[in-house]
Amino acid sequence: MAKAVCQRWPMTPEMRQEVLERLCRIVRDPVASPREVTSAAKALMSAEAQNQADEHKAVDVSLRTEHDRLDAIARDLGIEVGLIANAEGQSGGSDSGVETTADATDLR
């Protein structure tokens, strides 16, 4: 079971739930051997670590997508995106020194 969970063997959601429930029962079982409990607990922790890694990947993809969308908006407004990154790097995140190619009257 631990190998299937950790190595992401193909499983239906129902099978995955069943495996996790069984591992939890082993951890709570007062007559389970220390080795069984340790193995089940390690499998559960590995599954949780994998879930967290997957969540971080999803957040990273979402942030990249949003960054690309904001860059496109900035370009549409005539803001030189490279200057924003340069200004942030030089000023610790401030937008001072950011130039635009659009006339201010165009934004009214």
N, C-alpha and C positions, 0 to 999 in steps of 0.2 A: 504494500500500500504506500509506504513512504517513497519508494522509488517511482511509483506511478505519479504521485503528487509532485515530487521534486523535479522529475524529468518531463513533466507536462505531457504525459501520455494522453492520447485522445480519450476523453470521457464525456459522457452526457452530463448535464448539470445534475441530474438525479443521482448518477453514479458518484460524482464528486461529493455531493452532499452526504451520501451514504458512507463513503470512505471517511470523511471528516467526522461524522457522528460516531463511527466505530472507533476511530482514534481517540476521540474524547472519552468514550466509554472505557477504553483501556486505561487512560490516564487516571480516571476516577475509580477504577476497580480496586478495592482493597486487597483482593487476592492475586492481583497481577504481580508478576515478578518485577523486581527493580529494573531488569533489563527491558522487559516489555514496556514498562511505563516510560523509561528513558527514550526508547526507540520511538514510541508514539508521540511523546512530547517533542522530540527533535523533528519529526515529520510535520507536526502542526506548526512549529516555529518556522520551518523552511517554507511551508505554504504561506504563512503570514508575511515572511520576508519577500517572497515572490509577489504577493499581492501589493505590497508597498512599492516594490520596484516598478510594477506595472502602472500603479497610480502615478508615480513620478514621471514615467514615460508619457502617459496621457497628458499630464499637466504641461510637460515640456513641449509636446506637439501643439497643444492649445495655445501656449504662449507664443510659439513661433508663428502660428497662423495669425494670431492677433497682431503681432509685430509687423508681419507682412501687410496686413490690412491697413494698419496705421501708417506705414510707409507709403502705401498707395494713396491714401488720403492726403498726406503731406505733399507728395509730388503733385497731386491734382490742385492743391492750393498754391503751388509754386515754391514750396519750401524745399531747399536742398537737404535731403536726408543725411548725406554724409557730413554736412556741417553740424547737424544736431548731435551726431555721435561724437564728433570732434569736440564740440563745446562741452558736452557732458564729461568727456574724459579730462579736459583741461580745467574744468571748474567744479568737479566733484558732483556733477548732476544738474547744475544750473543750466538754464537755457540762454544765458547771456551770450551775446556774440552770434546768435543764430540769425542768418540773413535769409530773406525771402526774395524770390524773383518777381512776385506779384506786387503791384502798386497797392497801397493800403486802401485806396478808394475802391478797388475791385471787390473788397470784402464787405461792402455795405449792402 
